[in-house]
């Protein structure tokens, strides 16, 4: 008996969704975490982001941590108004998550690793 393969029709939402899921598991993430000084809140944010990245993006992410007190040049590009702020630059679309990153679900949604509920 021959296996039946389903052809992808233009506008096939299911096929597009399945393709997006596969792509999500292989995309390389470029992340930028803005912190404000070397205080406990900043340290917690860095620890939480690193933990989430290692669990969900191991081997396929770059994390740049920027102290807005030390480097003001990148903030001009990203327009960060509060710290800590995590910015997902790639894959598109750009996303921002504000806070100490202790709410794992919020960070995962911000990184587009889980669907918005």
C-alpha positions in Angstrom: 0.0 0.0 0.0 1.4 3.4 -1.0 1.8 6.2 1.6 -0.4 9.2 0.8 1.5 12.5 1.0 -0.5 15.6 1.4 0.4 18.4 -1.0 0.8 21.9 0.4 -1.8 24.1 -1.1 -1.2 27.8 -1.3 -2.9 29.4 1.8 -2.9 26.0 3.7 -2.8 27.4 7.3 -2.0 24.0 8.8 1.0 23.4 6.6 2.2 27.0 7.3 1.8 26.5 11.0 3.7 23.2 10.9 6.5 24.8 9.0 6.7 27.7 11.5 6.9 25.1 14.4 9.9 23.4 12.7 11.5 26.7 12.0 11.1 27.8 15.6 13.1 24.8 16.8 16.0 25.7 14.5 16.2 29.5 14.5 19.1 31.3 16.0 18.2 33.9 18.6 19.9 37.2 19.0 19.0 38.6 22.4 20.0 41.8 24.2 19.4 42.2 28.0 19.5 45.7 29.4 20.2 46.1 33.1 20.8 49.1 35.3 23.9 48.6 37.4 25.2 45.6 39.3 22.4 45.3 41.8 20.4 42.2 42.9 17.5 42.9 40.5 19.9 43.0 37.6 21.7 39.8 38.7 18.4 38.0 39.0 17.4 39.0 35.5 20.7 37.8 34.0 20.4 34.5 35.9 16.8 34.0 34.9 17.4 34.7 31.2 20.5 32.5 31.0 18.6 29.7 32.7 15.7 30.0 30.2 18.0 30.2 27.2 20.0 27.1 28.3 16.8 25.2 28.8 15.0 26.2 25.6 17.6 27.6 23.2 20.8 25.7 24.0 23.4 26.2 21.3 21.3 28.5 19.2 21.3 31.9 20.9 23.6 34.9 21.6 22.9 36.9 24.7 24.4 40.4 25.0 24.1 41.9 28.5 24.3 45.7 28.5 24.5 47.9 31.6 22.8 51.2 30.7 25.0 53.0 33.2 28.1 51.8 31.4 27.1 51.8 27.7 24.6 54.4 26.5 25.2 53.9 22.8 23.1 50.8 22.2 20.2 52.2 24.2 19.8 54.9 21.6 19.1 52.2 19.0 16.8 50.1 21.1 15.0 52.9 23.0 14.9 51.1 26.4 12.8 53.0 29.0 13.0 50.5 31.9 15.5 48.0 33.1 15.8 45.1 33.1 14.5 44.8 29.5 15.1 41.8 27.3 14.9 42.4 23.5 14.6 39.6 21.0 16.2 41.0 17.9 16.2 37.8 15.8 14.3 35.9 14.7 11.8 38.6 13.7 9.4 40.0 14.9 11.3 42.1 17.4 9.9 41.6 21.0 10.6 43.3 24.3 10.1 41.8 27.8 10.4 44.1 30.8 11.0 43.0 34.4 13.3 40.7 36.4 12.5 37.8 34.1 11.2 35.7 37.0 7.9 35.0 35.2 9.1 32.2 33.0 5.9 32.0 31.0 6.0 35.7 30.2 9.6 35.4 28.9 8.8 32.3 26.8 5.9 34.2 25.2 8.1 37.2 24.6 10.6 35.0 22.9 7.9 33.4 20.8 8.7 30.0 22.2 5.2 29.3 23.4 2.0 30.7 21.9 0.2 33.6 23.5 -2.8 32.4 25.4 
